[in-house]
Structure formats: C-alpha cells, structure tokens
Amino acid sequence: MDEQVPVLEFLGVRAGYGSIDVLHGVDFAIAPGQVYALLGPNGAGKTTTLGVASGQITPSAGSVMIMGTEINHVRPDALARAGVCLVPEGRGIFPNLTVNDNLRMFTFDGTSFSDIKERAFSQFPRLAERRSQLAGTLSGGEQQMLSMSRALATNPALLMLDELSMGLAPLIVAELYERVAELADSGLSILIVEQFAQSVLGVADTAAIMLHGSIQRVGDPAVIAEELTAAYLGAGFDE
C-alpha cells in the first residue's frame, strides 16, 4: 500500500474517566480502505478507545488524528458530520420508533430520506419487510442491521463497530460480517472491536491485541487470533 494519510491515527494516547487513565500510550493507524480489528478481553480498553475516537472522551495526553487533523477536542456531533460513525455496543437504536422513523432520524445532514431507505434496504432486505415495525420488537440481528444502516446513512469515511456479534447467533453474525466485507470492498475504512477473534478473521486486514490499556501485538489476523488465546487465559506475552 502506498504511503497515505491514515483515516484514523492514535499517537501516544492516554485517556480514561476522571483522573484514572484506562489507555496508556496507545498507538495505531488505520489506512484508507483498511479493516482494523481491535481484539482483547473485557476491561482491556477497547470501548474506551472507541469513545476517544468518536469524541466522547477527551485524551489526557497524546493526539487523535482524523485524515491528518488533530481532533482531541472536537465534539462528537461535529465528528459525526465529518464522517466518523460509531455503532455502539447495545445497538443504539430508538426502540419506540419504527424502522422507517429510525432511518428518518439521519436526514439531519440533508441526505434525502429516500436515499437513506434505498441504501438501508438494499444492504439489509429484511429491514424493508419490517419498515413499519417498532424497532424494539425486532430480533437482535435485525436491530443490529438497523443500527448499521443508521450509521451508514451519511456515507461515512470511518465506520466503528463495537461488539457487533454480541448476543447473536453464529448465522446472523456471519450475515452481518458479509455486509462488513462488502463495505470494506467498497473502500470504507472500518475499525472493529470484538472480544472474540473468529468472527472478524475473514474481513480484517490487520488485527491488534489490546491488554491493560495498551496494544501488545499488531499483525496478520490469523496469527493474532492464536496469540489472543493466551491473552484470555491471562498468560500474557513473552517479551
């Protein structure tokens, strides 16, 4: 890959909650069109990393860069308008609104509702069948499809997925990751946070293991997956 300005870059980032840092000097970069999987057990700092990248948490040290511009103090809504989209753990939909009305919420940037619906229903035909159904009554997989559709409504430059597979049946997870692969093929840069490696191996270009608020290993997803077992078992890594 030619030298390109990373879509997202962390440079020595420390961040956390109050006076307690959870991230301890995190460094990584996502190139244009790259799928980057950030893996590790609960408490490793993965969701905090997403909070920093989406503007919800301000770093206490270091720099967060989007396309070469520091965004340490940029508000989440401004980042969203700039093309940084997060699909949070727990899906982040409006359960008391219909599928159509959930999608309508993302016309704020001037994108037409018809364009948003066309994009969502072409990617997830099942949502077209459920368009008038309350989102809270959808299956877990359908809710995740809706959450992804809402994030993609504004044609983002960077899509971040937090525990996409959580609580879902393997067949549904496989279907969702097929869509992720298609998005990656279209050139979208994607940061995926997952506890379990197998579900992301087929789509990730690069994988990293995060432990105790720092990135321990970066490399080929298949190799990283083998090392991840040691991380879950608490064995750590040989220096």
C-alpha positions in Angstrom: 0.0 0.0 0.0 1.3 3.5 -0.9 2.0 6.0 1.8 -1.3 7.6 2.6 -2.5 9.8 5.4 -4.3 7.5 7.9 -8.1 7.9 8.2 -7.6 7.4 12.0 -4.4 7.6 14.0 -3.7 7.4 17.7 -0.3 8.8 18.8 0.6 8.1 22.4 -3.0 8.4 23.6 -3.8 8.3 27.3 -7.4 8.6 28.3 -9.9 7.4 30.8 -12.5 8.6 33.3 -11.8 11.4 35.8 -8.3 11.2 37.0 -7.9 7.5 36.2 -6.4 6.6 32.8 -7.6 3.5 31.1 -5.5 3.9 28.0 -1.7 4.1 28.5 0.0 5.4 25.4 -2.0 3.8 22.6 -0.5 4.0 19.1 -2.2 2.7 15.9 -3.2 3.8 12.5 -6.0 2.8 10.0 -5.2 3.4 6.4 -7.9 4.4 3.8 -10.0 1.3 2.9 -8.4 -0.8 5.7 -10.4 -3.1 8.1 -8.6 -3.0 11.5 -9.7 -5.4 14.2 -9.0 -4.4 17.8 -9.3 -7.6 20.0 -9.0 -8.3 23.6 -10.8 -9.4 26.8 -13.2 -7.3 28.8 -11.6 -4.4 30.5 -8.7 -4.1 28.0 -9.7 -0.6 27.0 -11.3 -1.3 23.6 -14.5 0.6 24.2 -12.6 3.5 25.8 -10.6 3.6 22.5 -13.9 4.0 20.6 -15.0 6.6 23.0 -11.9 8.6 22.3 -12.1 8.1 18.5 -15.7 9.3 18.4 -15.1 12.4 20.5 -17.0 11.2 23.6 -13.8 11.0 25.7 -11.0 13.7 25.6 -7.5 12.3 25.8 -5.4 13.4 28.8 -2.3 13.1 26.6 -1.3 12.3 23.1 -3.1 13.0 19.8 -6.0 11.6 17.9 -5.9 12.4 14.2 -8.6 12.1 11.5 -7.1 12.4 8.0 -4.1 14.2 9.4 -6.0 16.7 11.6 -6.0 16.5 15.4 -9.5 16.1 16.8 -8.7 15.9 20.5 -11.3 18.5 21.5 -13.8 18.1 18.6 -17.4 17.4 19.7 -19.0 14.0 18.8 -21.7 15.7 16.6 -19.1 17.5 14.6 -17.1 14.3 14.1 -20.3 12.5 13.0 -20.9 15.2 10.4 -17.3 14.8 9.3 -17.9 11.2 8.6 -16.9 9.4 11.8 -19.7 6.9 12.7 -19.9 4.6 15.7 -22.3 1.6 16.0 -22.2 1.2 19.8 -22.4 -1.9 21.9 -26.1 -2.4 22.6 -27.0 -1.1 19.1 -28.1 2.4 20.0 -31.5 2.4 18.2 -34.8 4.1 19.2 -36.9 1.1 20.3 -40.2 3.0 20.4 -39.8 4.3 16.8 -40.5 2.3 13.7 -37.7 1.1 11.4 -38.6 3.9 8.9 -38.6 6.6 11.7 -35.2 5.4 13.0 -33.8 5.9 9.5 -35.5 9.2 9.1 -33.5 10.5 12.2 -30.4 10.5 9.9 -31.7 13.1 7.4 -30.2 15.8 9.6 -27.3 16.4 7.2 -29.5 17.0 4.2 -29.4 13.4 2.9 -32.8 12.6 1.5 -35.0 10.0 3.3 -35.5 8.1 0.0 -31.7 7.7 -0.4 -31.3 6.6 3.1 -34.0 4.0 2.8 -32.7 2.8 -0.6 -29.2 2.2 0.9 -30.5 0.5 4.0 -33.0 -1.8 2.3 -30.6 -2.8 -0.5 -28.0 -3.8 2.1 -30.5 -5.4 4.5 -33.6 -6.5 2.6 -35.1 -7.9 5.8 -35.4 -4.3 7.1 -37.6 -3.5 4.1 -40.0 -6.2 5.3 -40.0 -4.6 8.8 -40.2 -1.0 7.8 -43.4 -0.2 9.8 -42.4 -2.4 12.8 -41.3 -0.9 16.1 -37.5 -1.3 16.3 -37.8 -2.6 19.9 -39.7 -5.6 18.6 -37.1 -6.7 16.0 -34.9 -9.6 16.6 -31.4 -8.9 17.9 -29.9 -9.4 14.5 -32.4 -7.1 12.8 -31.7 -4.5 15.4 -28.0 -4.7 14.7 -28.8 -4.4 10.9 -30.8 -1.3 11.7 -28.1 0.2 13.8 -25.6 -0.4 11.0 -28.0 1.1 8.4 -28.4 4.3 10.5 -24.6 4.6 10.8 -24.2 4.2 7.1 -26.9 6.6 6.2 -24.5 9.5 6.0 -21.9 7.6 3.8 -19.2 7.8 6.5 -15.4 7.8 5.9 -14.8 5.8 9.0 -17.2 3.2 10.5 -16.5 1.9 14.0 -18.3 -1.3 15.3 -18.4 -2.2 19.0 -19.0 -5.9 19.7 -21.1 -6.4 16.5 -21.5 -10.1 17.3 -22.6 -9.8 20.9 -25.6 -11.9 21.8 -26.3 -13.0 18.3 -26.5 -16.5 16.7 -23.5 -17.5 14.6 -25.5 -17.5 11.4 -26.6 -13.9 12.0 -23.1 -12.9 12.8 -21.9 -14.4 9.6 -24.5 -12.5 7.7 -23.5 -9.2 9.3 -19.9 -9.7 8.6 -20.7 -10.5 4.9 -22.1 -6.9 4.8 -19.0 -5.6 6.6 -16.8 -7.3 3.9 -18.9 -5.7 1.1 -18.5 -2.3 2.8 -14.7 -2.9 3.0 -14.6 -3.8 -0.6 -16.3 -0.5 -1.5 -13.3 1.3 0.1 -14.8 2.2 3.6 -12.3 2.3 6.5 -13.6 0.2 9.4 -12.5 -0.2 13.0 -14.0 -3.4 14.6 -13.8 -4.0 18.3 -14.6 -7.6 19.3 -13.8 -9.9 22.2 -13.7 -13.0 20.0 -11.4 -13.2 17.0 -13.1 -15.8 14.8 -15.9 -13.6 13.7 -13.6 -10.9 12.3 -10.8 -13.0 10.8 -12.4 -13.2 7.4 -12.8 -9.5 6.9 -9.9 -7.8 8.8 -6.7 -6.7 7.0 -4.9 -6.1 10.3 -5.6 -7.2 13.9 -4.3 -5.9 17.2 -4.5 -7.3 20.7 -5.2 -4.8 23.5 -4.4 -5.6 27.1 -4.5 -3.4 30.2 -5.0 -0.2 28.1 -2.1 -0.7 25.6 -1.7 -2.5 22.3 0.5 -5.6 22.8 0.6 -7.1 19.3 -0.3 -6.0 15.7 -0.2 -8.2 12.7 -2.0 -10.7 10.4 -5.4 -11.6 11.9 -4.8 -15.4 11.7 -1.6 -15.1 13.7 -3.0 -12.6 16.2 -6.0 -14.9 16.8 -3.7 -17.6 18.0 -2.0 -15.3 20.4 -5.3 -14.0 21.7 -6.0 -17.3 23.5 -3.0 -16.6 25.7 -4.4 -13.1 26.5 -7.8 -14.6 27.6 -6.1 -17.1 29.7 -4.0 -14.4 31.4 -0.7 -15.8 30.2 0.3 -12.5 28.7 3.1 -12.5 26.1 6.8 -13.3 26.1 8.9 -10.2 25.7 
